[in-house]
């Protein structure tokens, strides 16, 4: 029993497991642990990835498509013949290409070196990545990138290029997403349009294969690239800056080029390994002279045409801004319309500036092609003058560089053909032709005075204007009396003569009195002058340059071009059309002429400006212009106070050229005859150069005379029809609508006495030998009234000239309207004193001091020969120079004395006698018994250096020749007063 119990209590051990079962158990647990580890690792990775991308947006298909297709594209500007000016301002050159235009050779080269499994992977090439890691760890000679093209594209478009730990994760995820939404062709095309290729031969940073082909090899057509060149380009994107054969200035970089050459050889080997090229092609490519095929160095457009490129950019951006605003109005009109059906606007000046900058950026990066109106030959010819320092005075330390600006406009269209924007872009970037505003001087006279007056029939070329003082109110000086440049007043002159000589007073009277300031400025605005301000409506001297700000060269030239276009104004423009990156024309300029004044007015103004050159102030143009025989010209000079600015505005039937010369600061004035006439000189030189280089734009050989122009002879006193009394005439052109119908009322026959240069009605009893009876002029404002106004103004003026200075040259012929102001004091006048005889050129000159009496009417000179009786020789009016010149030779024994005579006829002899003998005064014979005396012609003392010019030259109608026969082709002979219409001269018998 005991044994049985022991047997039952003995512990039974399980049978030992086989080694296979044990191994299986280990594997099982390892698997379980592995799964757990994988799950843990996956969770960790997922958590890590989540932490990386948690703030990274999930990009929709639409967004990805939009970003991939969005490219900054280089824009270009072109001359009017389609030849390129250059690339719009940017440091990048980007040119798009479509997949169908990418040669297979380029694709093979790029994929061989960058992603040979491109068509097999889904955005990430894990095998390629491992290979790249191995090459990196083992430092193998051949290094291939681990990133696929898709990854590179994702990085460039969506991510920062900075090398960070989390960028690679984002890059992989984005690549997988790109492959879902984009085809391989789209990915490859986007890549080849966006990656950088270093610098081109002009220094621009190249982006995209097309820009690289052009910038590095000068090839627009990628099909013309050979294997060696394709391999060279394909190797650049890895390290574009290190492999760039050119630096940022376009200069060749030998070291970088050699690195790029080594990279090219690697590309060729990879192409050979991938069976993209044969061994023979490989050898030929290695032997090809890559260096010799590089594009030659070229300057950037902003270095070659800096002014022009900036002006193109500025004007094109303004156009795009306008287009954008129009789109905004159209698209937002429905929501912006208020209850009264008006469109709400919220633009401020700051907002406008921001919008303009947006438009400029749009222009710079939108791939726009801007076609200008600039003629390359014209522009080059104009700059050949402005860039030649020999055409200018030397730079001044005090004043700086003498500057100039010019612009040439096509009269028929308003197209700007060329311009001179300044002399040195490095010194001054402002465009003097379009952005500078300066006082126009006398060049404003035709625009704001003569043109509106001609068109309204207020004046014609033969119309009479009074070059006499006008007294204007001046807040600081009390009154202001404008002067002419020649410092004298010439009296009654024709409108043509006044314009020829650029007289200020006739223009001021047209501006202030006949046309009126409001009408004048309204007329100027119709001709494109936009700088007129409210203050200018109070500026009575605005027509001679007294504006608040002034005008630009562009706008003033534009205004003159309307005269050359027979009165039709075209707003000047420089941008002909703008084409977007897809070839769509987004802007096309349309010529829209406006007839501002009649063809007849335009022709009359043109003919008046013709004689400005042939007979007037534009003598320098007349002497330096070389093409009178084939290209007729007309024009107007202008200068501002102290020659701070000088201008010349001139035109042919086809084009108008405006020139300005001055210094940057108007306070610095031009000095000496050369500088004062510099605008004329440069105008002639520029015109000569343009005609020589681009004669094709000068097709019209004469100014066309329209219907309704006639030639008439009128009175030179009034511009009206002559009468029997008329003895001075002028013949000129008229608009047939405004030929005068009234008879001459500008003259009359009158008996008068002259006192201090003014004619008066004589008092009863005034001696007849002091009176004159002849034809006198009846002007709108008699000289007596002018004298009163002057005397009233003088006390309120801080400084002024003498009363005699303001008397016009023909004041002595003025019709008397008031009685002689001198009053007889009832006694004989005091005698003149200090009688002195001297001899000049052998002839006697008698001088004396005046009588002290206030009622003296004048002086009589008596002479005795060889002791004989004294005879009266001559008389002098009171107020005239106290000198007698009887013409008595020194060889004659002559004795003289002078009597003072008062308004009542009382006479007192001089207390002393020149010549020695004491005179026995004789009673002055009555007029009936006065001895016959040969009249001594009165002489006028002309200031030294001032040519004698009465203000008009009168010619007989029978001797006047046709002024239009020349048509402006040749300058008239200014030595003959009978050569041009509008000249006047004293009536004389025809021979």
Secondary structure, DSSP 8 states (H G I E B T S, - for coil): -HHHHHHHHS--------HHHHHHHHHHHHHHHHHHHHHHHHHHHHHHHHHHHTTS----HHHHHHHHH---B--EEE-TTS-EEEE-S-SEEE----GGGS-HHHHHHHHHHH-TTTTTSSS--HHHHHHHHHHHHTT-SS---SS-HHHHHHHHHHS-SS--TTHHHHHHHHHHHHHHHS-HHHHHHHHHHHSEEEE-TTS-EEESHHHHHHHHH--S-GGG--HHHHHHHHTTGGGHHHH-SB-TTS-B-HHHHHHHHHHHHHHHHHHHHTTSS-HHHHHHHHHS-HHHHS------HHHHSHHHHHHHHHHHHHHHHHHHHHHHHHHHHHHHB-TTS-B-----HHHHHHHHHHHHHHHHHBT-EEEE---HHHHHHHHHHHT-GGGS---BTTTB--EEEEEEEETTT-BEEEEE--S-TTT--S-TTTT--B--GGGHHIIIIIHHHHHTTS--TT-EEEE---EEEETTTEEEE---TTSS--EEEEHHHHHHTT-HHHHHHIIIIII-HHHHHHHHHHTT-----GGGGG-TTGGGT--SS-B-HHHHHHHHHHHHTTTEE---BSEEEEE-TTS-EEEE-----EE-S-HHHHHHHHHHHHHHHHTSS-HHHHHH---TTTS--EEEEEE-GGGSEEEEEEE-SSEEEEEEEE-SSTTS---HHHHHTHHHHHHHHHHHHHHHH-GGG----S----TTEEEEEEETTTSSB--TT--EEEEEEEEGGG---SB--SEEEEEEEEETTEEEB--TT--GGG-EEEEEE--SS-HHHHHHHHHHHHTT-SS---GGGGS-TTGGGB---SB------SS-----EEEEEEEETTEEEEEEE--S-TTEEEEEEEEEETT---EEEEEEETTS-SEE----BTTS-EEEEEEEEETT--EEE-SS-BTS----------GGG--------------TT-----S-----GGG---TTSSTTSS---TT-TTSSTT-EEE-----
